[in-house]
Amino acid sequence: MRSIMGSLFLVLLSLSCAWAQAPPLSPPLLKVVIDPGHGGKDKGVSSAQGTMEKDLALALARELREEARAMGGFQVRLTREEDETFPWIRRKDASHGADIWVSIHFNSDFVGKARGPRVFFPSGWTLEGVKGAKSSRSNASDVRAILEDMVATKKANESLLLAEHLQRVLESVWSMGSRPSTEAQLMGLMDLEIPSVLVEVGFLSNPSDLKLVQDSAKRKAIVKAILRGLRAFSLDPRRQQ
Ligand SMILES: [Zn+2]
């Protein structure tokens, strides 16, 4: 009896040592497409001083990729590397094999008072819309259609989840009151087969926002916040695996 207990103790000890020696769990690799908005002839919006959205978006996208490399756990692909004009289909091609899509834009308004980040997710992918389409289908044996519904539902849920995470982390940089992410008609993003969001990082028409997004230290804080949001999204148990 004593020898059996001794053996059991040794087994338990070796198991506990195995646990102790196991490397810490690393977060799953997240393959992210960063799409710097506009480019080339398409300048996007501009500040009163002439700072162009297309240039800031590309600068921030590059900084995001660099910081993501340093942080680890991300594989980042940019849809454009230069200041160039090209058709949407070329941007869309970058989404193949990726997990999520993040478009980077900057905002503007006529009055110049609006400020702060806004994160949008595509409308038309809502769970309610998908459920409605499913219940109206007469041929329930259409497996392909049901599978497509499942993919659309996952895409809708994860786009909303991603938008919520990014809105929350970006608010922390601005120290503004928390606002919800927003559903919007986002042409192009509707065609994508992966969860996608559009981030309007700040308002170029607002002097405080403009100063903030032109400040390299503040921009680094924005980049780190976005990566924190992406990491939180990738680990969120509400994601459908
Ligand atoms: Zn834009």
Residues whose N, C-alpha, C, O or C-beta is under 5 A from the ligand:
A	BS01	ZN	G37 G44 H105 F106
